[in-house]
Amino acid sequence: MNLKAKKKKIEEIIDKFSRKISKIESKTLKLKKNIEKEELDNDYLIRRQAVDFNVPLITDLQVAKRLVETMQRTSLEDLKIKSWDEYE
């Protein structure tokens, strides 16, 4: 096999390899889009049902941790109902 034929064979192999990578990337992107869409659908349904059933929903991990910490430190006797005017 002469140099020109070897070069052509290498180019064919690279082209074939590139097409396979493109197919893999394309399938990965489609999969990622489907997962993102499913996540968005689930997120919407959870939020919608929380509103419909008047259930508090905390989606921020830091806020959830702070709430749990506060609930552990505070007793029901410490909680007093105030009118809006009483807050500073």
ROGUBA-387784 format. One record per residue (C-alpha): residue number from 1; residue in three letters; x, y, z. Coordinates in nm, 2 decimals. Layout:
<nodes>
+-----+---------+--------+--------+--------+
: num : residuo :   east :  north :     up :
+-----+---------+--------+--------+--------+
: NUM :     ALA :      X :      Y :      Z :
...
+-----+---------+--------+--------+--------+
</nodes>
This chain:
<nodes>
+-----+---------+--------+--------+--------+
: num : residuo :   east :  north :     up :
+-----+---------+--------+--------+--------+
:   1 :     MET :   0.00 :   0.00 :   0.00 :
:   2 :     ASN :   0.15 :   0.33 :  -0.10 :
:   3 :     LEU :   0.15 :   0.65 :   0.11 :
:   4 :     LYS :  -0.15 :   0.80 :  -0.07 :
:   5 :     ALA :  -0.36 :   0.49 :  -0.01 :
:   6 :     LYS :  -0.25 :   0.47 :   0.36 :
:   7 :     LYS :  -0.34 :   0.84 :   0.40 :
:   8 :     LYS :  -0.68 :   0.78 :   0.24 :
:   9 :     LYS :  -0.74 :   0.47 :   0.47 :
:  10 :     ILE :  -0.65 :   0.68 :   0.78 :
:  11 :     GLU :  -0.89 :   0.95 :   0.67 :
:  12 :     GLU :  -1.17 :   0.70 :   0.63 :
:  13 :     ILE :  -1.10 :   0.55 :   0.98 :
:  14 :     ILE :  -1.10 :   0.90 :   1.13 :
:  15 :     ASP :  -1.42 :   1.00 :   0.95 :
:  16 :     LYS :  -1.59 :   0.68 :   1.06 :
:  17 :     PHE :  -1.48 :   0.73 :   1.42 :
:  18 :     SER :  -1.60 :   1.10 :   1.40 :
:  19 :     ARG :  -1.94 :   0.99 :   1.28 :
:  20 :     LYS :  -1.97 :   0.74 :   1.57 :
:  21 :     ILE :  -1.87 :   1.00 :   1.82 :
:  22 :     SER :  -2.13 :   1.24 :   1.67 :
:  23 :     LYS :  -2.40 :   0.97 :   1.70 :
:  24 :     ILE :  -2.30 :   0.91 :   2.07 :
:  25 :     GLU :  -2.31 :   1.28 :   2.14 :
:  26 :     SER :  -2.65 :   1.32 :   1.97 :
:  27 :     LYS :  -2.80 :   1.03 :   2.17 :
:  28 :     THR :  -2.65 :   1.17 :   2.49 :
:  29 :     LEU :  -2.80 :   1.52 :   2.42 :
:  30 :     LYS :  -3.14 :   1.36 :   2.34 :
:  31 :     LEU :  -3.12 :   1.16 :   2.67 :
:  32 :     LYS :  -3.02 :   1.47 :   2.86 :
:  33 :     LYS :  -3.30 :   1.67 :   2.71 :
:  34 :     ASN :  -3.55 :   1.40 :   2.80 :
:  35 :     ILE :  -3.43 :   1.38 :   3.15 :
:  36 :     GLU :  -3.44 :   1.76 :   3.19 :
:  37 :     LYS :  -3.79 :   1.76 :   3.05 :
:  38 :     GLU :  -3.90 :   1.49 :   3.28 :
:  39 :     GLU :  -3.74 :   1.67 :   3.58 :
:  40 :     LEU :  -3.92 :   1.99 :   3.48 :
:  41 :     ASP :  -4.25 :   1.81 :   3.45 :
:  42 :     ASN :  -4.20 :   1.65 :   3.79 :
:  43 :     ASP :  -4.10 :   1.98 :   3.94 :
:  44 :     TYR :  -4.41 :   2.15 :   3.80 :
:  45 :     LEU :  -4.64 :   1.87 :   3.93 :
:  46 :     ILE :  -4.49 :   1.88 :   4.28 :
:  47 :     ARG :  -4.52 :   2.26 :   4.30 :
:  48 :     ARG :  -4.87 :   2.26 :   4.15 :
:  49 :     GLN :  -5.00 :   2.00 :   4.39 :
:  50 :     ALA :  -4.85 :   2.18 :   4.68 :
:  51 :     VAL :  -5.04 :   2.49 :   4.58 :
:  52 :     ASP :  -5.36 :   2.30 :   4.51 :
:  53 :     PHE :  -5.36 :   2.12 :   4.84 :
:  54 :     ASN :  -5.23 :   2.42 :   5.04 :
:  55 :     VAL :  -4.91 :   2.23 :   5.15 :
:  56 :     PRO :  -4.59 :   2.42 :   5.23 :
:  57 :     LEU :  -4.31 :   2.33 :   5.00 :
:  58 :     ILE :  -3.95 :   2.39 :   5.06 :
:  59 :     THR :  -3.72 :   2.33 :   4.76 :
:  60 :     ASP :  -3.41 :   2.50 :   4.89 :
:  61 :     LEU :  -3.18 :   2.26 :   5.09 :
:  62 :     GLN :  -3.03 :   2.55 :   5.30 :
:  63 :     VAL :  -3.38 :   2.67 :   5.40 :
:  64 :     ALA :  -3.49 :   2.32 :   5.49 :
:  65 :     LYS :  -3.18 :   2.27 :   5.71 :
:  66 :     ARG :  -3.25 :   2.61 :   5.88 :
:  67 :     LEU :  -3.61 :   2.52 :   5.94 :
:  68 :     VAL :  -3.52 :   2.18 :   6.10 :
:  69 :     GLU :  -3.25 :   2.34 :   6.32 :
:  70 :     THR :  -3.50 :   2.61 :   6.43 :
:  71 :     MET :  -3.77 :   2.35 :   6.50 :
:  72 :     GLN :  -3.53 :   2.15 :   6.71 :
:  73 :     ARG :  -3.44 :   2.46 :   6.92 :
:  74 :     THR :  -3.79 :   2.61 :   6.96 :
:  75 :     SER :  -4.07 :   2.47 :   7.17 :
:  76 :     LEU :  -4.44 :   2.54 :   7.10 :
:  77 :     GLU :  -4.46 :   2.76 :   7.41 :
:  78 :     ASP :  -4.19 :   2.99 :   7.26 :
:  79 :     LEU :  -4.41 :   3.05 :   6.95 :
:  80 :     LYS :  -4.65 :   3.33 :   7.00 :
:  81 :     ILE :  -4.89 :   3.46 :   6.75 :
:  82 :     LYS :  -4.85 :   3.82 :   6.67 :
:  83 :     SER :  -5.03 :   4.06 :   6.45 :
:  84 :     TRP :  -4.84 :   4.22 :   6.16 :
:  85 :     ASP :  -4.83 :   4.55 :   6.34 :
:  86 :     GLU :  -4.63 :   4.39 :   6.63 :
:  87 :     TYR :  -4.33 :   4.31 :   6.40 :
:  88 :     GLU :  -4.05 :   4.56 :   6.37 :
+-----+---------+--------+--------+--------+
</nodes>
